[in-house]
Amino acid sequence: MKIKDVNINGNLFLAPMAGVTDFAFRSLARSFGASFSYTEMVSAKALLYDNKKTKDLLITLPNETPVGVQLFGHEPEAFKKVLIQEELQKFDIIDINMGCPAPKIVKNGDGSKLMTDFETAQKVLKACVENTSKPVTVKMRLGYSKDVSEDFAKMLEDNGASALTVHGRLREEFYSGEANLEAIARVKQTVKIPVIGNGDVTNKSSLESMLQTGVDGVMVGRGALGKPYIFSELLGKEQKVDKFKLIKEHIELLEKVYSEEYLSSYMKKHLLWYLKDEKGANKIKIQICNEKNLQACLLILQDFFEKCS
Ligand SMILES: Cc1cc2nc3c(=O)[nH]c(=O)nc-3n(C[C@H](O)[C@H](O)[C@H](O)COP(=O)(O)O)c2cc1C
């Protein structure tokens, strides 16, 4: 598929997930067939300050090409200033987060709160479109507490958005219930720009249901947790995965940037996700939760996977 002038080899997108889709995880997902990936959401305003932690979120690896950055905020001026920064020039697509439901985000007027304020959402989008020649895309939900998705999508298209990702839920639903595929289909009918459908795609059958809405692309979030290889399954190219090797690769890539201490705590959730579908892993899940040292966790995992094979 094509977003403005950016060619995307395929239609499977890895969802941006804060605190999860680090550059190593995204690179693994791409190696398993994800066609496109965005950084996790990064505050447009925070990027204006020289903060290492924020700037680290912009790290990408060479196999993540083309690649997008996702920005959040509500101040057009911050978006305008950030788009001309050197660090953003390597990105092929600029995405604006208008879907995040988290209380700490919406209380500032960011994320899905923008769906209650068309005027500010429009100004933010315009600030981006007018300050970059790259495609600007928006990730939205169906609305905040009521479905405004068709009107909102039309407004975004009219103001220069090059594609939309639609997560088929309202903000007030957070992640409960099922994604509303009919609503996604209606958005697709409303606009001419590409629409990427998002919500609850975890296997071939849910992928098929999402594609039946007529969307141009499909974005996978939680289905990829502990499973960056889900993309090869969705593509019908299942391959035998050496999970321990995968985990080590994930860690080794991150070790080039992050300290052992940071990774010992950060990697824990990933390790538990990697063990999600493993039979007989309950005991080592508890051991991993209690272990403070990442190398010790790796030894526990090595022992477990050796016994499994
Ligand atoms: C832990 C977590 C972090 C997320 N962070 C972001 C984010 O940074 N930006 C964003 O647009 N959506 C974020 N999302 C929402 C996902 O991108 C996606 O829209 C949502 O999970 C629904 O897709 P799924 O059913 O495939 O998981 C996050 C979701 C989760 C579970």
The ligand as a MOL file (V3000), in Angstrom:
LIG
                    3D

  0  0  0     0  0            999 V3000
M  V30 BEGIN CTAB
M  V30 COUNTS 31 33 0 0 0
M  V30 BEGIN ATOM
M  V30 1 C 0.5410 -1.2090 26.6600 0
M  V30 2 C -0.0830 -0.4250 25.5500 0
M  V30 3 C 0.4960 0.7720 25.1620 0
M  V30 4 C -0.0750 1.5170 24.1240 0
M  V30 5 N 0.5360 2.6660 23.7120 0
M  V30 6 C 0.0690 3.3290 22.6220 0
M  V30 7 C 0.7910 4.4190 22.0540 0
M  V30 8 O 1.8870 4.7880 22.4980 0
M  V30 9 N 0.2310 5.0390 20.9830 0
M  V30 10 C -0.9700 4.6440 20.4380 0
M  V30 11 O -1.4280 5.2330 19.4720 0
M  V30 12 N -1.6440 3.6020 20.9430 0
M  V30 13 C -1.1420 2.9300 21.9960 0
M  V30 14 N -1.7890 1.8190 22.4400 0
M  V30 15 C -2.9970 1.3380 21.7140 0
M  V30 16 C -2.5840 0.3390 20.6210 0
M  V30 17 O -1.7540 0.9510 19.6570 0
M  V30 18 C -3.8290 -0.2480 19.9350 0
M  V30 19 O -4.5620 0.7960 19.3660 0
M  V30 20 C -4.7270 -0.9860 20.9010 0
M  V30 21 O -3.9900 -1.8590 21.7350 0
M  V30 22 C -5.8030 -1.8020 20.1510 0
M  V30 23 O -5.1940 -2.7340 19.2860 0
M  V30 24 P -5.0670 -4.3040 19.6920 0
M  V30 25 O -6.4570 -4.7870 20.0020 0
M  V30 26 O -4.4560 -4.9430 18.4960 0
M  V30 27 O -4.2080 -4.3570 20.9160 0
M  V30 28 C -1.2560 1.0610 23.4850 0
M  V30 29 C -1.8370 -0.1410 23.8980 0
M  V30 30 C -1.2540 -0.8890 24.8890 0
M  V30 31 C -1.8940 -2.1960 25.2800 0
M  V30 END ATOM
M  V30 BEGIN BOND
M  V30 1 1 1 2
M  V30 2 1 2 3
M  V30 3 2 2 30
M  V30 4 2 3 4
M  V30 5 1 4 5
M  V30 6 1 4 28
M  V30 7 2 5 6
M  V30 8 1 6 7
M  V30 9 1 6 13
M  V30 10 2 7 8
M  V30 11 1 7 9
M  V30 12 1 9 10
M  V30 13 2 10 11
M  V30 14 1 10 12
M  V30 15 2 12 13
M  V30 16 1 13 14
M  V30 17 1 14 15
M  V30 18 1 14 28
M  V30 19 1 15 16
M  V30 20 1 16 17
M  V30 21 1 16 18
M  V30 22 1 18 19
M  V30 23 1 18 20
M  V30 24 1 20 21
M  V30 25 1 20 22
M  V30 26 1 22 23
M  V30 27 1 23 24
M  V30 28 2 24 25
M  V30 29 1 24 26
M  V30 30 1 24 27
M  V30 31 2 28 29
M  V30 32 1 29 30
M  V30 33 1 30 31
M  V30 END BOND
M  V30 END CTAB
M  END
